[in-house]
Amino acid sequence: MSKVLTPRRLEILKVVRDHRPESIRALAGLVDRDVKNVADDLALLASLGLVEVEVKDCSARRKAPRVDYETLALEVHL
Protein backbone atom coordinates (compact mmCIF):
# COMPACT_ATOMS: atom_id res chain seq x y z
CA MET A 1 0.00 0.00 0.00
CA SER A 2 2.92 2.34 0.64
CA LYS A 3 3.75 2.21 -3.07
CA VAL A 4 0.23 3.40 -3.92
CA LEU A 5 -0.38 5.98 -1.19
CA THR A 6 2.97 7.70 -1.38
CA PRO A 7 3.58 10.95 0.51
CA ARG A 8 3.21 12.90 -2.77
CA ARG A 9 -0.11 11.24 -3.61
CA LEU A 10 -1.40 11.86 -0.09
CA GLU A 11 -0.37 15.49 -0.51
CA ILE A 12 -2.40 15.64 -3.74
CA LEU A 13 -5.47 14.31 -1.91
CA LYS A 14 -5.09 16.89 0.88
CA VAL A 15 -4.49 19.80 -1.49
CA VAL A 16 -7.45 18.85 -3.69
CA ARG A 17 -9.71 18.60 -0.63
CA ASP A 18 -8.51 21.87 0.90
CA HIS A 19 -8.11 24.07 -2.21
CA ARG A 20 -10.48 22.55 -4.82
CA PRO A 21 -8.27 23.52 -7.79
CA GLU A 22 -10.07 24.21 -11.07
CA SER A 23 -7.64 22.21 -13.18
CA ILE A 24 -4.83 19.69 -13.05
CA ARG A 25 -2.44 22.47 -14.03
CA ALA A 26 -3.57 24.56 -11.05
CA LEU A 27 -3.11 21.54 -8.78
CA ALA A 28 0.39 20.97 -10.16
CA GLY A 29 1.23 24.57 -9.26
CA LEU A 30 -0.12 24.14 -5.73
CA VAL A 31 2.01 21.06 -5.10
CA ASP A 32 4.99 22.43 -7.08
CA ARG A 33 5.22 19.41 -9.41
CA ASP A 34 5.21 18.73 -13.14
CA VAL A 35 1.72 18.65 -14.70
CA LYS A 36 2.25 15.25 -16.34
CA ASN A 37 3.39 13.62 -13.09
CA VAL A 38 0.41 15.08 -11.23
CA ALA A 39 -1.94 13.91 -14.02
CA ASP A 40 -0.47 10.39 -13.81
CA ASP A 41 -0.91 10.31 -10.04
CA LEU A 42 -4.48 11.60 -10.36
CA ALA A 43 -5.29 8.90 -12.92
CA LEU A 44 -4.10 6.23 -10.49
CA LEU A 45 -5.99 7.77 -7.57
CA ALA A 46 -9.13 8.04 -9.72
CA SER A 47 -8.82 4.39 -10.80
CA LEU A 48 -8.85 3.47 -7.10
CA GLY A 49 -11.88 5.66 -6.44
CA LEU A 50 -9.94 8.03 -4.18
CA VAL A 51 -10.47 11.12 -6.31
CA GLU A 52 -13.07 12.19 -8.88
CA VAL A 53 -12.18 14.22 -11.95
CA GLU A 54 -14.86 16.66 -13.05
CA VAL A 55 -14.87 17.83 -16.69
CA LYS A 56 -15.08 21.64 -16.63
CA ASP A 57 -15.68 22.40 -20.32
CA CYS A 58 -17.20 20.70 -23.35
CA SER A 59 -13.82 19.96 -24.96
CA ALA A 60 -12.85 17.85 -21.89
CA ARG A 61 -9.50 19.65 -21.84
CA ARG A 62 -9.96 21.22 -18.42
CA LYS A 63 -10.52 18.73 -15.63
CA ALA A 64 -10.99 19.60 -11.97
CA PRO A 65 -10.04 16.98 -9.38
CA ARG A 66 -12.36 16.56 -6.41
CA VAL A 67 -12.01 14.88 -3.01
CA ASP A 68 -15.15 14.98 -0.89
CA TYR A 69 -14.07 13.21 2.28
CA GLU A 70 -12.07 14.12 5.37
CA THR A 71 -10.70 10.74 6.39
CA LEU A 72 -9.35 7.76 4.50
CA ALA A 73 -9.50 4.48 6.42
CA LEU A 74 -7.95 1.30 5.12
CA GLU A 75 -9.03 -2.06 6.38
CA VAL A 76 -7.25 -5.20 5.24
CA HIS A 77 -8.54 -8.70 6.00
CA LEU A 78 -6.03 -11.50 5.65
LUMLOTOR-782213 format. One record per atom (N, C-alpha, C, O): residue number from 1; residue in three letters; atom name; z, x, y. Coordinates in nm, 4 decimals. Each point is the difference from the previous one (the first is absolute). Example, Ala and Ser with C-alpha at 12.3 -4.5 7.8 and 13.67 -1.06 7.14 Angstrom:
2
<tidren 1 'Ala' 'N' <0.7800 1.3190 -0.5690>>
<tidren 1 'Ala' 'CA' <0.0000 -0.0890 0.1190>>
<tidren 1 'Ala' 'C' <0.0000 0.0900 0.1200>>
<tidren 1 'Ala' 'O' <0.0665 0.1036 -0.0019>>
<tidren 2 'Ser' 'N' <-0.1385 -0.1386 0.1069>>
<tidren 2 'Ser' 'CA' <0.0060 0.0820 0.1190>>
<tidren 2 'Ser' 'C' <0.0730 -0.0770 0.1090>>
<tidren 2 'Ser' 'O' <0.0169 0.0509 0.1108>>
END
This chain:
78
<tidren 1 'Met' 'N' <0.0000 0.0818 -0.1188>>
<tidren 1 'Met' 'CA' <0.0000 -0.0818 0.1188>>
<tidren 1 'Met' 'C' <0.0000 0.0867 0.1260>>
<tidren 1 'Met' 'O' <-0.0524 -0.0405 0.1037>>
<tidren 2 'Ser' 'N' <0.1107 0.1588 -0.1131>>
<tidren 2 'Ser' 'CA' <0.0061 0.0868 0.1178>>
<tidren 2 'Ser' 'C' <-0.1385 0.0485 0.0417>>
<tidren 2 'Ser' 'O' <-0.0190 0.0409 0.1145>>
<tidren 3 'Lys' 'N' <-0.0775 -0.0448 -0.2056>>
<tidren 3 'Lys' 'CA' <-0.1363 0.0384 0.0363>>
<tidren 3 'Lys' 'C' <-0.0725 -0.1136 0.0707>>
<tidren 3 'Lys' 'O' <-0.0987 0.0235 0.0697>>
<tidren 4 'Val' 'N' <0.1463 -0.1459 -0.0868>>
<tidren 4 'Val' 'CA' <-0.0605 -0.1159 0.0654>>
<tidren 4 'Val' 'C' <0.0675 -0.0257 0.1345>>
<tidren 4 'Val' 'O' <-0.0672 -0.0118 0.1025>>
<tidren 5 'Leu' 'N' <0.1985 0.0032 -0.1031>>
<tidren 5 'Leu' 'CA' <0.0744 -0.0270 0.1236>>
<tidren 5 'Leu' 'C' <0.0471 0.1316 0.0605>>
<tidren 5 'Leu' 'O' <0.1193 0.0303 0.0022>>
<tidren 6 'Thr' 'N' <-0.2149 0.0465 0.0463>>
<tidren 6 'Thr' 'CA' <0.0299 0.1275 0.0633>>
<tidren 6 'Thr' 'C' <0.0660 -0.0240 0.1359>>
<tidren 6 'Thr' 'O' <-0.0081 -0.1105 0.0536>>
<tidren 7 'Pro' 'N' <0.0723 0.2114 0.0019>>
<tidren 7 'Pro' 'CA' <0.0582 -0.0168 0.1336>>
<tidren 7 'Pro' 'C' <-0.1031 -0.0455 0.1040>>
<tidren 7 'Pro' 'O' <0.0331 -0.0808 0.0868>>
<tidren 8 'Arg' 'N' <-0.1553 0.1299 -0.0934>>
<tidren 8 'Arg' 'CA' <-0.1022 -0.0403 0.0976>>
<tidren 8 'Arg' 'C' <-0.0414 -0.1457 -0.0184>>
<tidren 8 'Arg' 'O' <-0.0256 -0.0697 0.0982>>
<tidren 9 'Arg' 'N' <0.0189 0.0234 -0.2213>>
<tidren 9 'Arg' 'CA' <-0.0356 -0.1404 -0.0245>>
<tidren 9 'Arg' 'C' <0.1146 -0.0919 0.0398>>
<tidren 9 'Arg' 'O' <-0.0236 -0.1092 0.0516>>
<tidren 10 'Leu' 'N' <0.1464 0.1514 -0.0748>>
<tidren 10 'Leu' 'CA' <0.1142 -0.0788 0.0457>>
<tidren 10 'Leu' 'C' <0.0024 -0.0071 0.1522>>
<tidren 10 'Leu' 'O' <0.0347 -0.1032 0.0575>>
<tidren 11 'Glu' 'N' <-0.0718 0.2134 0.0075>>
<tidren 11 'Glu' 'CA' <-0.0079 -0.0002 0.1458>>
<tidren 11 'Glu' 'C' <-0.1051 -0.1009 0.0467>>
<tidren 11 'Glu' 'O' <0.0228 -0.0731 0.0964>>
<tidren 12 'Ile' 'N' <-0.1363 0.0689 -0.1634>>
<tidren 12 'Ile' 'CA' <-0.1037 -0.0980 0.0348>>
<tidren 12 'Ile' 'C' <0.0564 -0.1414 -0.0086>>
<tidren 12 'Ile' 'O' <-0.0196 -0.0801 0.0915>>
<tidren 13 'Leu' 'N' <0.0893 0.0487 -0.2003>>
<tidren 13 'Leu' 'CA' <0.0568 -0.1338 -0.0154>>
<tidren 13 'Leu' 'C' <0.0956 -0.0334 0.1143>>
<tidren 13 'Leu' 'O' <-0.0054 -0.1096 0.0558>>
<tidren 14 'Lys' 'N' <0.0923 0.2036 -0.0211>>
<tidren 14 'Lys' 'CA' <0.0964 -0.0231 0.1087>>
<tidren 14 'Lys' 'C' <-0.0696 -0.0177 0.1346>>
<tidren 14 'Lys' 'O' <0.0348 -0.0898 0.0767>>
<tidren 15 'Val' 'N' <-0.1319 0.1742 -0.0482>>
<tidren 15 'Val' 'CA' <-0.0701 -0.0068 0.1283>>
<tidren 15 'Val' 'C' <-0.0803 -0.1301 0.0111>>
<tidren 15 'Val' 'O' <-0.0024 -0.0628 0.1059>>
<tidren 16 'Val' 'N' <-0.0621 0.0233 -0.2137>>
<tidren 16 'Val' 'CA' <-0.0754 -0.1261 0.0010>>
<tidren 16 'Val' 'C' <0.0957 -0.1160 0.0251>>
<tidren 16 'Val' 'O' <-0.0290 -0.0876 0.0815>>
<tidren 17 'Arg' 'N' <0.1414 0.0861 -0.1501>>
<tidren 17 'Arg' 'CA' <0.0975 -0.1079 0.0186>>
<tidren 17 'Arg' 'C' <0.0535 -0.0023 0.1435>>
<tidren 17 'Arg' 'O' <0.0091 -0.1065 0.0611>>
<tidren 18 'Asp' 'N' <0.0257 0.2222 -0.0079>>
<tidren 18 'Asp' 'CA' <0.0654 0.0058 0.1312>>
<tidren 18 'Asp' 'C' <-0.0962 -0.0151 0.1176>>
<tidren 18 'Asp' 'O' <0.0370 -0.0571 0.1026>>
<tidren 19 'His' 'N' <-0.1608 0.1077 -0.1158>>
<tidren 19 'His' 'CA' <-0.0909 0.0045 0.1148>>
<tidren 19 'His' 'C' <-0.1201 -0.0935 -0.0098>>
<tidren 19 'His' 'O' <-0.0661 -0.0257 0.1006>>
<tidren 20 'Arg' 'N' <0.0368 -0.0258 -0.2204>>
<tidren 20 'Arg' 'CA' <-0.1123 -0.0919 -0.0220>>
<tidren 20 'Arg' 'C' <-0.1280 0.0490 0.0696>>
<tidren 20 'Arg' 'O' <-0.0538 -0.0693 0.0865>>
<tidren 21 'Pro' 'N' <0.0051 0.1880 -0.1239>>
<tidren 21 'Pro' 'CA' <-0.1204 0.0539 0.0646>>
<tidren 21 'Pro' 'C' <-0.1205 -0.0914 -0.0218>>
<tidren 21 'Pro' 'O' <-0.0098 -0.0680 -0.1022>>
<tidren 22 'Glu' 'N' <-0.0803 0.0672 0.1978>>
<tidren 22 'Glu' 'CA' <-0.1165 -0.0879 -0.0048>>
<tidren 22 'Glu' 'C' <-0.1171 0.0586 -0.0766>>
<tidren 22 'Glu' 'O' <-0.1025 -0.0661 -0.0168>>
<tidren 23 'Ser' 'N' <0.1166 0.1892 -0.0296>>
<tidren 23 'Ser' 'CA' <-0.1086 0.0615 -0.0767>>
<tidren 23 'Ser' 'C' <0.0552 0.1179 -0.0795>>
<tidren 23 'Ser' 'O' <0.1106 0.0483 0.0246>>
<tidren 24 'Ile' 'N' <-0.1904 -0.0041 -0.1195>>
<tidren 24 'Ile' 'CA' <0.0380 0.1179 -0.0777>>
<tidren 24 'Ile' 'C' <0.0000 0.1226 0.0901>>
<tidren 24 'Ile' 'O' <0.0844 0.0885 -0.0148>>
<tidren 25 'Arg' 'N' <-0.1784 -0.0832 0.1078>>
<tidren 25 'Arg' 'CA' <-0.0047 0.1119 0.0948>>
<tidren 25 'Arg' 'C' <0.1276 0.0054 0.0843>>
<tidren 25 'Arg' 'O' <0.0552 0.1076 0.0227>>
<tidren 26 'Ala' 'N' <-0.0088 -0.2232 0.0231>>
<tidren 26 'Ala' 'CA' <0.1245 -0.0036 0.0784>>
<tidren 26 'Ala' 'C' <0.1182 0.0457 -0.0847>>
<tidren 26 'Ala' 'O' <0.0871 0.0725 0.0480>>
<tidren 27 'Leu' 'N' <-0.0843 -0.1150 -0.1743>>
<tidren 27 'Leu' 'CA' <0.1064 0.0436 -0.0907>>
<tidren 27 'Leu' 'C' <-0.0045 0.1510 -0.0196>>
<tidren 27 'Leu' 'O' <0.1036 0.0664 0.0020>>
<tidren 28 'Ala' 'N' <-0.2232 -0.0123 -0.0208>>
<tidren 28 'Ala' 'CA' <-0.0140 0.1449 -0.0181>>
<tidren 28 'Ala' 'C' <0.0564 0.0747 0.1208>>
<tidren 28 'Ala' 'O' <0.0633 0.1044 -0.0157>>
<tidren 29 'Gly' 'N' <-0.0857 -0.1571 0.1351>>
<tidren 29 'Gly' 'CA' <0.0559 0.0616 0.1196>>
<tidren 29 'Gly' 'C' <0.1518 -0.0063 0.0024>>
<tidren 29 'Gly' 'O' <0.0661 0.0951 0.0417>>
<tidren 30 'Leu' 'N' <-0.0109 -0.2074 -0.0865>>
<tidren 30 'Leu' 'CA' <0.1455 -0.0159 -0.0004>>
<tidren 30 'Leu' 'C' <0.0685 0.0951 -0.0977>>
<tidren 30 'Leu' 'O' <0.1108 0.0470 0.0258>>
<tidren 31 'Val' 'N' <-0.1768 -0.0188 -0.1375>>
<tidren 31 'Val' 'CA' <0.0602 0.0896 -0.0992>>
<tidren 31 'Val' 'C' <-0.0536 0.1429 0.0116>>
<tidren 31 'Val' 'O' <0.0373 0.0878 -0.0779>>
<tidren 32 'Asp' 'N' <-0.1246 -0.0660 0.1753>>
<tidren 32 'Asp' 'CA' <-0.0571 0.1330 0.0279>>
<tidren 32 'Asp' 'C' <-0.0669 0.0597 -0.1238>>
<tidren 32 'Asp' 'O' <0.0283 0.1127 -0.0406>>
<tidren 33 'Arg' 'N' <-0.1191 -0.1932 -0.0185>>
<tidren 33 'Arg' 'CA' <-0.0744 0.0438 -0.1183>>
<tidren 33 'Arg' 'C' <-0.1475 -0.0348 0.0158>>
<tidren 33 'Arg' 'O' <-0.0372 -0.0798 0.0860>>
<tidren 34 'Asp' 'N' <-0.0454 0.1399 -0.1691>>
<tidren 34 'Asp' 'CA' <-0.1428 -0.0261 -0.0011>>
<tidren 34 'Asp' 'C' <-0.0271 -0.1442 -0.0441>>
<tidren 34 'Asp' 'O' <0.0655 -0.0514 -0.0906>>
<tidren 35 'Val' 'N' <-0.1627 -0.0131 0.1557>>
<tidren 35 'Val' 'CA' <-0.0325 -0.1400 -0.0286>>
<tidren 35 'Val' 'C' <-0.0383 -0.0192 -0.1471>>
<tidren 35 'Val' 'O' <0.0457 -0.0952 -0.0633>>
<tidren 36 'Lys' 'N' <-0.1278 0.1831 0.0091>>
<tidren 36 'Lys' 'CA' <-0.0431 -0.0163 -0.1393>>
<tidren 36 'Lys' 'C' <0.1175 0.0082 -0.0964>>
<tidren 36 'Lys' 'O' <0.0079 -0.0786 -0.0944>>
<tidren 37 'Asn' 'N' <0.0820 0.1714 0.1167>>
<tidren 37 'Asn' 'CA' <0.1172 0.0127 -0.0885>>
<tidren 37 'Asn' 'C' <0.0886 -0.1243 0.0077>>
<tidren 37 'Asn' 'O' <0.0507 -0.0474 -0.1016>>
<tidren 38 'Val' 'N' <-0.0326 -0.0046 0.2225>>
<tidren 38 'Val' 'CA' <0.0796 -0.1215 0.0168>>
<tidren 38 'Val' 'C' <-0.0708 -0.1169 -0.0684>>
<tidren 38 'Val' 'O' <0.0649 -0.0804 -0.0669>>
<tidren 39 'Ala' 'N' <-0.1964 0.0698 0.0826>>
<tidren 39 'Ala' 'CA' <-0.0764 -0.1073 -0.0643>>
<tidren 39 'Ala' 'C' <0.0113 0.0086 -0.1523>>
<tidren 39 'Ala' 'O' <0.0138 -0.1022 -0.0671>>
<tidren 40 'Asp' 'N' <-0.0196 0.2224 0.0133>>
<tidren 40 'Asp' 'CA' <0.0149 0.0181 -0.1450>>
<tidren 40 'Asp' 'C' <0.1389 -0.0435 -0.0470>>
<tidren 40 'Asp' 'O' <0.0134 -0.0678 -0.1018>>
<tidren 41 'Asp' 'N' <0.0891 0.1072 0.1765>>
<tidren 41 'Asp' 'CA' <0.1361 -0.0402 -0.0359>>
<tidren 41 'Asp' 'C' <0.0167 -0.1513 0.0108>>
<tidren 41 'Asp' 'O' <0.0646 -0.0615 -0.0850>>
<tidren 42 'Leu' 'N' <-0.1217 0.0018 0.1877>>
<tidren 42 'Leu' 'CA' <0.0080 -0.1461 0.0151>>
<tidren 42 'Leu' 'C' <-0.0700 -0.0709 -0.1149>>
<tidren 42 'Leu' 'O' <0.0497 -0.1011 -0.0495>>
<tidren 43 'Ala' 'N' <-0.1638 0.1524 0.0067>>
<tidren 43 'Ala' 'CA' <-0.0722 -0.0610 -0.1117>>
<tidren 43 'Ala' 'C' <0.0866 0.0012 -0.1264>>
<tidren 43 'Ala' 'O' <0.0044 -0.0988 -0.0734>>
<tidren 44 'Leu' 'N' <0.0635 0.2093 0.0487>>
<tidren 44 'Leu' 'CA' <0.0886 0.0077 -0.1161>>
<tidren 44 'Leu' 'C' <0.1160 -0.0982 0.0138>>
<tidren 44 'Leu' 'O' <0.0313 -0.0737 -0.0935>>
<tidren 45 'Leu' 'N' <0.0319 0.0731 0.2101>>
<tidren 45 'Leu' 'CA' <0.1130 -0.0904 0.0230>>
<tidren 45 'Leu' 'C' <-0.0429 -0.1459 -0.0109>>
<tidren 45 'Leu' 'O' <0.0750 -0.0828 -0.0517>>
<tidren 46 'Ala' 'N' <-0.1947 0.0506 0.1000>>
<tidren 46 'Ala' 'CA' <-0.0520 -0.1364 -0.0101>>
<tidren 46 'Ala' 'C' <-0.0279 -0.0362 -0.1459>>
<tidren 46 'Ala' 'O' <0.0259 -0.1130 -0.0414>>
<tidren 47 'Ser' 'N' <-0.0781 0.2074 -0.0368>>
<tidren 47 'Ser' 'CA' <-0.0281 -0.0272 -0.1410>>
<tidren 47 'Ser' 'C' <0.1278 -0.0288 -0.0781>>
<tidren 47 'Ser' 'O' <-0.0037 -0.0674 -0.1029>>
<tidren 48 'Leu' 'N' <0.1156 0.1179 0.1512>>
<tidren 48 'Leu' 'CA' <0.1302 -0.0240 -0.0626>>
<tidren 48 'Leu' 'C' <0.0695 -0.1230 0.0576>>
<tidren 48 'Leu' 'O' <0.1081 -0.0374 -0.0455>>
<tidren 49 'Gly' 'N' <-0.1695 -0.0252 0.1448>>
<tidren 49 'Gly' 'CA' <0.0584 -0.1182 0.0627>>
<tidren 49 'Gly' 'C' <0.1100 0.0304 0.0988>>
<tidren 49 'Gly' 'O' <0.0776 -0.0890 0.0350>>
<tidren 50 'Leu' 'N' <-0.0690 0.2133 0.0110>>
<tidren 50 'Leu' 'CA' <0.1066 0.0398 0.0920>>
<tidren 50 'Leu' 'C' <-0.0375 -0.0171 0.1462>>
<tidren 50 'Leu' 'O' <0.0871 0.0010 0.0870>>
<tidren 51 'Val' 'N' <-0.2149 -0.0166 -0.0596>>
<tidren 51 'Val' 'CA' <-0.0472 -0.0207 0.1359>>
<tidren 51 'Val' 'C' <-0.1220 -0.0918 -0.0061>>
<tidren 51 'Val' 'O' <-0.0773 0.0052 -0.0957>>
<tidren 52 'Glu' 'N' <0.0606 -0.0886 0.1970>>
<tidren 52 'Glu' 'CA' <-0.1187 -0.0839 0.0117>>
<tidren 52 'Glu' 'C' <-0.0853 0.0554 0.1125>>
<tidren 52 'Glu' 'O' <0.0523 0.0527 0.0981>>
<tidren 53 'Val' 'N' <-0.1830 -0.0646 -0.1122>>
<tidren 53 'Val' 'CA' <-0.0911 0.0454 0.1041>>
<tidren 53 'Val' 'C' <-0.0748 -0.1219 0.0511>>
<tidren 53 'Val' 'O' <-0.0737 -0.0655 -0.0737>>
<tidren 54 'Glu' 'N' <0.0939 0.0365 0.2006>>
<tidren 54 'Glu' 'CA' <-0.0552 -0.1174 0.0664>>
<tidren 54 'Glu' 'C' <-0.1275 0.0397 0.0746>>
<tidren 54 'Glu' 'O' <0.0022 0.0920 0.0818>>
<tidren 55 'Val' 'N' <-0.1127 -0.1604 -0.1093>>
<tidren 55 'Val' 'CA' <-0.1256 0.0281 0.0701>>
<tidren 55 'Val' 'C' <0.0093 -0.0609 0.1396>>
<tidren 55 'Val' 'O' <0.0262 -0.1194 0.0145>>
<tidren 56 'Lys' 'N' <-0.0479 0.2021 0.0885>>
<tidren 56 'Lys' 'CA' <0.0183 -0.0433 0.1384>>
<tidren 56 'Lys' 'C' <-0.1284 -0.0401 0.0714>>
<tidren 56 'Lys' 'O' <0.0071 -0.0557 0.1095>>
<tidren 57 'Asp' 'N' <-0.1243 0.0817 -0.1673>>
<tidren 57 'Asp' 'CA' <-0.1236 -0.0463 0.0623>>
<tidren 57 'Asp' 'C' <-0.1021 -0.0317 -0.1083>>
<tidren 57 'Asp' 'O' <0.0173 0.0390 -0.1155>>
<tidren 58 'Cys' 'N' <-0.1223 -0.1089 0.1522>>
<tidren 58 'Cys' 'CA' <-0.0962 -0.0496 -0.0988>>
<tidren 58 'Cys' 'C' <-0.0790 0.1113 -0.0683>>
<tidren 58 'Cys' 'O' <-0.0542 -0.0228 -0.1082>>
<tidren 59 'Ser' 'N' <0.0458 0.1397 0.1656>>
<tidren 59 'Ser' 'CA' <-0.0737 0.1096 -0.0630>>
<tidren 59 'Ser' 'C' <0.0840 0.0714 -0.1057>>
<tidren 59 'Ser' 'O' <-0.0511 0.0859 -0.0718>>
<tidren 60 'Ala' 'N' <0.1796 -0.1206 0.0617>>
<tidren 60 'Ala' 'CA' <0.0946 0.0601 -0.0953>>
<tidren 60 'Ala' 'C' <0.0212 0.1488 0.0267>>
<tidren 60 'Ala' 'O' <0.0472 0.0729 -0.0873>>
<tidren 61 'Arg' 'N' <-0.0817 -0.0284 0.2069>>
<tidren 61 'Arg' 'CA' <0.0191 0.1417 0.0341>>
<tidren 61 'Arg' 'C' <0.1423 0.0290 0.0447>>
<tidren 61 'Arg' 'O' <0.0524 0.1087 -0.0242>>
<tidren 62 'Arg' 'N' <0.0098 -0.2058 0.0892>>
<tidren 62 'Arg' 'CA' <0.1369 0.0222 0.0468>>
<tidren 62 'Arg' 'C' <0.0959 -0.0747 -0.0915>>
<tidren 62 'Arg' 'O' <-0.0066 -0.1222 -0.0136>>
<tidren 63 'Lys' 'N' <0.0954 0.1979 -0.0484>>
<tidren 63 'Lys' 'CA' <0.0948 -0.0574 -0.0954>>
<tidren 63 'Lys' 'C' <0.1411 0.0349 0.0432>>
<tidren 63 'Lys' 'O' <0.0301 0.1153 0.0307>>
<tidren 64 'Ala' 'N' <0.0560 -0.2160 -0.0286>>
<tidren 64 'Ala' 'CA' <0.1385 0.0194 0.0421>>
<tidren 64 'Ala' 'C' <0.0918 -0.0076 -0.1214>>
<tidren 64 'Ala' 'O' <0.0049 -0.1030 -0.0672>>
<tidren 65 'Pro' 'N' <0.0672 0.2095 0.0385>>
<tidren 65 'Pro' 'CA' <0.0947 -0.0038 -0.1120>>
<tidren 65 'Pro' 'C' <0.1229 -0.0823 0.0361>>
<tidren 65 'Pro' 'O' <0.0429 -0.0023 0.1154>>
<tidren 66 'Arg' 'N' <0.0133 -0.0652 -0.2154>>
<tidren 66 'Arg' 'CA' <0.1185 -0.0826 0.0218>>
<tidren 66 'Arg' 'C' <0.1007 0.0192 -0.1123>>
<tidren 66 'Arg' 'O' <-0.0360 0.0037 -0.1177>>
<tidren 67 'Val' 'N' <0.1628 0.0087 0.1558>>
<tidren 67 'Val' 'CA' <0.1122 0.0036 -0.0935>>
<tidren 67 'Val' 'C' <0.0984 -0.1039 0.0501>>
<tidren 67 'Val' 'O' <0.0503 0.0100 0.1119>>
<tidren 68 'Asp' 'N' <-0.0225 -0.1103 -0.1951>>
<tidren 68 'Asp' 'CA' <0.0858 -0.1104 0.0429>>
<tidren 68 'Asp' 'C' <0.1295 -0.0077 -0.0795>>
<tidren 68 'Asp' 'O' <0.0454 -0.1090 -0.0346>>
<tidren 69 'Tyr' 'N' <0.0132 0.2226 0.0059>>
<tidren 69 'Tyr' 'CA' <0.1284 0.0023 -0.0686>>
<tidren 69 'Tyr' 'C' <0.0844 0.1127 0.0579>>
<tidren 69 'Tyr' 'O' <-0.0518 0.0941 0.0602>>
<tidren 70 'Glu' 'N' <0.1824 -0.1056 -0.0795>>
<tidren 70 'Glu' 'CA' <0.0948 0.0991 0.0524>>
<tidren 70 'Glu' 'C' <0.0446 0.1000 -0.1061>>
<tidren 70 'Glu' 'O' <0.0317 0.1148 0.0312>>
<tidren 71 'Thr' 'N' <-0.0294 -0.1591 -0.1566>>
<tidren 71 'Thr' 'CA' <0.0546 0.0814 -0.1074>>
<tidren 71 'Thr' 'C' <-0.0979 0.0038 -0.1163>>
<tidren 71 'Thr' 'O' <-0.0647 -0.0997 -0.0322>>
<tidren 72 'Leu' 'N' <0.0552 0.2146 -0.0292>>
<tidren 72 'Leu' 'CA' <-0.0811 0.0161 -0.1199>>
<tidren 72 'Leu' 'C' <0.0938 0.0415 -0.1126>>
<tidren 72 'Leu' 'O' <0.0606 0.1071 0.0043>>
<tidren 73 'Ala' 'N' <-0.0494 -0.1937 -0.1059>>
<tidren 73 'Ala' 'CA' <0.0864 0.0301 -0.1141>>
<tidren 73 'Ala' 'C' <-0.0876 0.0211 -0.1223>>
<tidren 73 'Ala' 'O' <-0.0948 -0.0748 -0.0239>>
<tidren 74 'Leu' 'N' <0.1272 0.1754 -0.0513>>
<tidren 74 'Leu' 'CA' <-0.0750 0.0328 -0.1200>>
<tidren 74 'Leu' 'C' <0.0925 -0.0109 -0.1195>>
<tidren 74 'Leu' 'O' <0.1067 0.0612 -0.0052>>
<tidren 75 'Glu' 'N' <-0.1508 -0.1404 -0.0900>>
<tidren 75 'Glu' 'CA' <0.0777 -0.0173 -0.1216>>
<tidren 75 'Glu' 'C' <-0.0873 0.0393 -0.1174>>
<tidren 75 'Glu' 'O' <-0.1113 -0.0504 -0.0151>>
<tidren 76 'Val' 'N' <0.1613 0.1402 -0.0680>>
<tidren 76 'Val' 'CA' <-0.0764 0.0492 -0.1137>>
<tidren 76 'Val' 'C' <0.0778 -0.0297 -0.1277>>
<tidren 76 'Val' 'O' <0.1150 0.0415 -0.0146>>
<tidren 77 'His' 'N' <-0.1777 -0.1129 -0.0766>>
<tidren 77 'His' 'CA' <0.0607 -0.0284 -0.1310>>
<tidren 77 'His' 'C' <-0.0639 0.0926 -0.1021>>
<tidren 77 'His' 'O' <-0.1225 0.0094 -0.0076>>
<tidren 78 'Leu' 'N' <0.2023 0.0570 -0.0684>>
<tidren 78 'Leu' 'CA' <-0.0504 0.0918 -0.1016>>
<tidren 78 'Leu' 'C' <0.0136 -0.0587 -0.1390>>
<tidren 78 'Leu' 'O' <-0.0377 0.0641 -0.0981>>
END
